Amino acid sequence: MITLSHGNGGEETHKLIKDIFYKYFKNEVLNQMGDSNILNEISRSIAITTDSFVVDPIFFNGGDIGKLSVCGTINDLAVSGALPKYITAAFIIEEGLEINVLEKVAKSMAKTAAESGVKIIAGDTKVVNRGKGDKLYINTTGIGILENAYISFNKIKPKDKIIVNGNIGEHGICILNEREYLNFQCDIKSDCAPLNKLCKDILSVSNNVRIMRDATRGGVATTLNEIVNTCKKSMLIYEEEIPVSQEVESFCHILGFDPLYVANEGKIVVIVDEKDAANVLKTMKNNPLGKNSKIIGEVIEDKSANLYLKTSLGGTKILPMLQGEILPRIC
């Protein structure tokens, strides 16, 4: 069990670091064991991102806080056109957490990083008093080598197509179902996954990808609104083309949620020139994380900058940014 002494910098701290973090994260950079570790010179431009993970529960169908922290950081780099290379990880641990739980999380992080070709190269551990935290929080920083600097909001233009790599809303609904013990008779699994290989596949077949974004908190609708507000161009998506599983759709219908605003952890929105859209879609479908990819809409000529939804009934409405909080602590 984790005690306050595990955070005092003494013998217990060093034993915890050695027995768990060095055991699973070991690599030539981490093994320098310095207050800061030295990377070999990187001659190209780099991308850097930071994120914090407070998901509740810390284990869920399809993943855990460790896998989520690695995937989330990798995905933020990958959608920027960068090759993810390194991650740092800092752990805020509540006194009383079972050590085997921390070890399970670390093992999951190591497995996900290794499968993605990423190294965890530095970290930190702090322990807070019992009742002053909630089991475990993780902060990460990711570094990637920029390979595709041509990705830019400024290049988005009318007739560009909008593609999503599969069924939306699965992560948020999975977390809600498990946290609130709703016991729906279903097997909704989080889509938590590293998207760097899918992003690389996409960029290998087109030099006309305008932008890629991972649709996490706020869902696809909020992600598209963020793009609309940045590029100042309107977009139209089609309700009948939006991929949603029957389970998620039913769940949302019962609880009054819109799947377009529910969080994902393995979905990207890709905006690409219309002439390359079919080839990009085909390439995405050939990747296991993109087999249900669909073109869901396009950039349109419009004097305003709005996100529009063409409903299944034939009407058109504006989709605003998410307002309020559907579900806190989903990532």
Residue pairs with C-beta under 8 A, 6 or more apart in sequence:
1 96
1 97
1 98
1 99
2 16
2 93
2 94
2 95
2 96
2 97
2 98
2 99
2 102
2 127
3 12
3 95
3 127
4 95
4 127
4 129
5 12
5 13
6 12
6 13
6 16
6 93
6 125
6 127
7 13
7 93
7 125
7 126
7 127
7 128
13 125
16 99
16 125
17 125
20 99
20 102
20 103
20 106
21 106
21 123
21 125
22 30
22 31
23 106
24 103
24 106
24 107
24 109
24 110
25 89
25 106
25 109
25 110
25 113
25 120
25 123
27 119
27 120
27 121
29 37
29 38
29 39
29 86
29 119
29 121
29 122
30 37
30 119
30 120
30 121
30 122
32 38
36 122
37 121
37 122
39 86
39 121
39 143
42 145
44 145
44 146
44 147
45 145
45 146
45 149
46 82
46 143
46 144
46 145
46 146
47 77
47 80
47 81
47 82
47 143
47 144
47 145
47 146
48 141
48 142
48 143
48 144
49 73
49 76
49 77
49 80
49 141
49 142
50 139
50 140
50 141
50 142
51 69
51 72
51 73
51 76
51 139
51 140
51 142
52 137
52 138
52 139
52 140
53 65
53 68
53 69
53 72
53 137
53 138
53 139
53 140
53 331
54 134
54 137
54 329
54 331
55 65
55 68
55 175
55 329
55 330
55 331
56 134
56 175
56 179
56 329
57 175
57 178
57 179
58 64
58 65
58 101
58 105
58 135
58 136
59 65
59 104
60 174
60 175
60 178
60 190
61 174
61 178
61 187
61 188
61 189
61 190
62 170
62 171
62 174
62 189
62 190
62 191
62 192
63 71
63 108
63 190
63 192
63 265
64 104
64 105
64 108
65 105
65 136
65 138
66 104
66 105
66 106
66 107
66 108
66 109
66 112
66 138
67 108
67 109
67 111
67 112
67 192
68 192
68 265
68 331
69 89
69 109
69 138
69 140
70 87
70 109
70 112
70 113
70 116
70 118
70 120
70 140
70 194
71 112
71 192
71 193
71 194
71 195
71 265
71 266
72 140
72 216
72 265
72 331
73 84
73 87
73 140
73 141
73 142
74 84
74 87
74 116
74 118
74 142
74 194
74 195
74 196
75 194
75 195
75 196
75 214
75 265
75 266
75 268
76 142
76 214
77 83
77 84
77 142
77 143
77 144
77 196
78 84
78 144
78 194
78 195
78 196
78 198
78 199
78 200
78 212
79 195
79 199
79 212
79 213
79 214
79 268
80 144
80 146
80 151
80 212
81 146
81 147
81 148
81 149
81 150
81 151
81 199
81 203
81 212
82 144
82 145
82 146
82 147
82 148
83 144
83 145
83 147
83 196
83 200
84 116
84 117
84 118
84 142
84 143
84 144
84 196
85 118
85 119
85 143
85 144
85 145
86 118
86 119
86 120
86 121
86 142
86 143
87 113
87 118
87 119
87 120
87 121
87 140
87 141
87 142
87 143
88 120
88 121
88 122
88 123
88 140
88 141
89 109
89 120
89 122
89 123
89 138
89 139
89 140
90 123
90 124
90 125
90 126
90 138
90 139
90 140
91 102
91 123
91 124
91 125
91 126
91 136
91 137
91 138
92 126
92 128
92 133
92 136
92 137
92 138
92 139
93 102
93 125
93 126
93 127
93 128
93 133
93 135
93 136
94 127
94 128
94 129
94 130
94 131
94 132
94 133
94 134
94 135
94 136
95 127
95 128
95 129
95 130
96 130
97 135
97 136
101 135
101 136
102 136
105 136
105 138
109 120
110 120
112 194
113 119
113 120
115 194
116 194
116 196
116 197
117 196
118 142
118 196
147 203
148 203
148 209
150 207
151 209
151 210
151 211
151 212
152 210
152 211
153 210
153 211
153 227
153 230
153 231
154 231
155 210
156 210
156 211
156 227
156 231
156 233
156 271
156 299
157 210
157 233
157 273
157 299
158 233
158 298
158 299
158 300
158 301
159 274
159 298
159 299
160 210
160 271
160 272
160 273
160 274
160 298
160 299
161 271
161 272
161 273
161 274
161 277
161 295
161 297
161 298
162 224
162 235
162 237
162 269
162 270
162 271
162 295
162 296
162 297
162 298
162 299
163 269
163 270
163 271
163 272
163 277
163 280
163 281
163 284
163 293
163 294
163 295
163 296
164 215
164 220
164 242
164 243
164 267
164 268
164 269
164 270
164 293
164 294
164 296
165 195
165 198
165 267
165 268
165 270
165 284
165 287
165 289
165 290
165 292
165 293
166 191
166 243
166 266
166 267
166 289
166 290
166 291
166 292
166 293
167 191
167 243
167 244
167 245
167 248
167 292
168 215
168 219
168 220
168 242
168 243
168 244
168 248
168 259
168 260
168 262
168 264
168 267
169 219
169 244
169 248
169 252
169 257
169 259
169 260
169 262
169 263
169 264
170 188
170 189
170 190
170 191
170 245
170 248
170 264
170 266
171 190
171 191
171 192
171 262
171 263
171 264
171 265
171 266
171 330
171 331
172 219
172 262
172 263
172 264
172 326
172 327
172 330
173 188
173 247
173 248
173 251
173 252
173 257
173 262
174 188
174 189
174 190
175 190
175 263
175 327
175 330
176 182
176 255
176 327
177 183
177 184
177 186
177 188
177 251
184 251
186 247
186 250
186 251
187 247
188 245
188 247
188 248
188 251
190 265
190 266
191 264
191 265
191 266
191 267
192 265
192 266
193 265
193 266
193 289
195 214
195 266
195 268
195 289
197 287
197 289
198 268
198 284
198 287
198 289
198 290
199 212
199 268
201 283
201 284
201 286
201 287
201 290
202 209
202 212
202 270
202 280
202 283
202 284
203 209
204 283
205 276
205 279
205 280
205 283
206 272
206 273
206 276
206 279
206 280
208 272
208 273
208 275
208 276
209 270
209 271
209 272
209 273
209 276
209 280
210 271
210 272
210 273
211 227
211 270
211 271
212 268
212 269
212 270
212 271
213 223
213 226
213 227
213 268
213 269
214 223
214 264
214 265
214 267
214 268
214 269
215 222
215 223
215 264
215 267
215 268
215 269
216 223
216 263
216 264
216 265
216 331
217 263
217 330
217 331
218 261
218 263
218 321
218 322
219 258
219 259
219 260
219 261
219 262
219 263
219 264
219 322
220 242
220 260
220 264
220 267
220 269
220 296
221 258
221 260
221 261
221 307
221 319
221 321
221 322
222 261
222 321
222 322
223 269
224 235
224 237
224 269
224 307
224 319
225 307
225 319
225 320
225 321
226 321
227 235
227 269
227 271
228 234
228 235
228 305
228 306
228 307
229 305
231 305
232 305
233 299
233 300
233 302
233 305
234 299
234 300
234 301
234 302
234 304
234 305
234 306
234 307
234 308
235 297
235 298
235 299
235 300
235 306
235 307
235 308
236 297
236 298
236 300
236 308
236 309
236 310
236 316
237 296
237 297
237 307
237 308
237 309
237 310
237 319
238 296
238 297
238 309
238 310
239 309
239 310
239 311
239 312
240 312
241 294
241 295
241 296
241 297
242 259
242 260
242 294
242 296
243 292
243 293
243 294
243 296
244 252
244 259
248 259
248 262
249 259
251 257
252 258
252 259
252 262
257 326
260 309
260 319
261 322
261 326
262 326
263 326
263 327
263 330
263 331
265 331
266 289
270 280
270 284
271 299
272 280
274 298
277 295
281 293
281 294
281 295
283 290
284 290
284 293
285 291
285 292
285 293
300 308
306 318
307 318
307 319
307 320
308 316
308 317
308 318
308 319
309 316
309 317
309 318
309 319
310 316
311 317
